[in-house]
Amino acid sequence: MLEQAQTPSATTRTLHGTPVVPGLAYGRVVRPAPAPTLPPATEVAEPDRDAEVERFTDAAGLVADRLAARAAGASGVSAEVLQATAVLARDRGLTASVVKAVRRGTDAPHATTAAVDQFAGLFRQMGGLMAERVTDLYDLRDRIVAELTGQREPGIPTPTEASVLLADDLAPADTAGLDPALVTGLATRLGGPTSHTAIIARQLGIPCVVAVAGLDTIGDVERALVDGTTGELLLDPDPTTSTAAVESSRERAAAVAGWRGPGRTADGHVVQVLANVQDGAGARVAAATAAEGVGLFRTELCFLSADKEPTVEEQASIYAEVLEAFAGRKVVVRTLDAGSDKPLAFAGMPDEANPALGVRGLRIALDDPGILDRQLDAIALAAERTGQTPWVMAPMVATVAEAQFFAERARARGLVPGVMVEVPSAALLADRLLQHVDFLSIGTNDLTQYTMAADRLSAELAALTDPWQPALLALVAQTAAAGLAAGKPVGVCGEAAADPLLGCVLAGLGITSLSAAAAALPAVGAGLAHVELAACRAAATAALDAADPAAARTAARAALG
């Protein structure tokens, strides 16, 4: 795609990263505003320490309120990460650490900085999803310190023209607030294919490349060209050819945007194209697209923002909004996926040495079945009120007994049971799981991380967490084969489903539905519509036989012509 933009120039430099959102973007370079300056430390006299504690709690509360207000105006993953960051601003452990330091005489800005450094070190040691929260912590530190010291709140500047954002990393709160009409391309030095930055950029439709080697050493750059398909970042390229390349890309995107479904290959093989949604607002937006239904309804938001467990009635009202938006269409509801980086204030979850491998998802219900039972009651109540028959699936299922435990509870309420395939054991036992449930849905984000034993936040390991890894594709193929043998559907609802090229490969492996952010669906559907099933199968075989993700992409493209 970049061939026409690569006119030789003594000043043009090309960097390489991991592509996560396809498309081309060219524009003036913008960078995040610098962090606030920490003033010299001052000792707080004992009579003033209560007031200093109050000053911190007021500042943290204001930051939390602003983030929560932005979450209320957002939808999907953007709303989730903004709300989760707002909750972190009120975290009792972080607050207690700051208050303890202030009562020893440390001023609030320095106490905040020290507490965040302490927690960031702990999160890094935990690894996995908890390590992702380190960026959130530092973002909170900067916002609170700015509030305490009267400095401008850090974040992304608002450009006055189409621009390319280059950053070391982005806090989810910043990524969620991007305006895709002004920030048209994004490249970061850190992050991976399934990081929050990548997921939100995909939801917003912003061409994005992560884990760009050398991005921190580029110095002053006026303009840049991002290729989210190949993973290339051109610094100060030729303006004329870059503009022409972007225009050509937009024309192709406009043609793709005209796809209206349903999901079919060129020779009529059915592959449902579904949307991932978070709440009623996001569902209504998705329902206006070509989405044939919902392949993943994340139900965490109403839990994560609550100090106490929402009632059955409160939950039912939220679920009914999504069911009503997709009346008469398929809706797959994922039960509570909390734990690890998404703690529950009311569940009394334990401190864990490695939360990413701890009490997550369905494992919470194994310890406290009441939480799951009440949620299933609420889903059944919403189904009754809307006349829908939703499918329900449990996250983080690892054993046959867990699948049976969930299926019995779902069927008792007239719901269609399924489970997520997110850990390798579930893929390896897919045929046995299907003896108890009616469908499987592969969450490629976690399945990649657990298969490759690689933190999905780590830029150094971004190649390992690439969904084109042949080992991951082999597990997908085994799961799909089990579904075919049992005559039951197997979908993909992880970020891999948003890649149009990979979507064709997944169809060739036997996947029956692809669920992604609504913005990605036209490209996915159009990609399927232009190829026949035999070509998809050939591309799948070629990708499975490849040695690495880059070779898998190349081989799949060649097989698809």
Sequence and secondary structure as in RCSB ss.txt:
>XXXX:A:sequence
MLEQAQTPSATTRTLHGTPVVPGLAYGRVVRPAPAPTLPPATEVAEPDRDAEVERFTDAAGLVADRLAARAAGAS
GVSAEVLQATAVLARDRGLTASVVKAVRRGTDAPHATTAAVDQFAGLFRQMGGLMAERVTDLYDLRDRIVAELTG
QREPGIPTPTEASVLLADDLAPADTAGLDPALVTGLATRLGGPTSHTAIIARQLGIPCVVAVAGLDTIGDVERAL
VDGTTGELLLDPDPTTSTAAVESSRERAAAVAGWRGPGRTADGHVVQVLANVQDGAGARVAAATAAEGVGLFRTE
LCFLSADKEPTVEEQASIYAEVLEAFAGRKVVVRTLDAGSDKPLAFAGMPDEANPALGVRGLRIALDDPGILDRQ
LDAIALAAERTGQTPWVMAPMVATVAEAQFFAERARARGLVPGVMVEVPSAALLADRLLQHVDFLSIGTNDLTQY
TMAADRLSAELAALTDPWQPALLALVAQTAAAGLAAGKPVGVCGEAAADPLLGCVLAGLGITSLSAAAAALPAVG
AGLAHVELAACRAAATAALDAADPAAARTAARAALG
>XXXX:A:secstr
  GGG    SS EEEE EEEE SEEEEEEE            B  GGGHHHHHHHHHHHHHHHHHHHHHHHHT  
HHHHHHHHHHHHHHT HHHHHHHHHHHHTTB HHHHHHHHHHHHHHHHHHH HHHHHHHHHHHHHHHHHHHHHHT
    S    SS EEEEES   HHHHHT  TTTEEEEEESS  TTSHHHHHHHHHT  EEES TTGGG    SEEE
EETTTTEEEES  HHHHHHHHHHHHHHHHHHHT     B TT  B EEEEEE SHHHHHHHHTTT  EEEEEE  
HHHHT SS   HHHHHHHHHHHHHHTTTSEEEEE    BTTB  TTTT    S GGGSS THHHHHH HHHHHHH
HHHHHHHHHHHT   EEEESS  SHHHHHHHHHHHHTTT EEEEEE SHHHHHTHHHHTTT SEEEE HHHHHHH
HHT  TT GGGTTTT TT HHHHHHHHHHHHHHHHHT  EEE SGGGG HHHHHHHHHHT  EEEE GGGHHHHH
HHHHTS HHHHHHHHHHHHH SSHHHHHHHHHHHH 
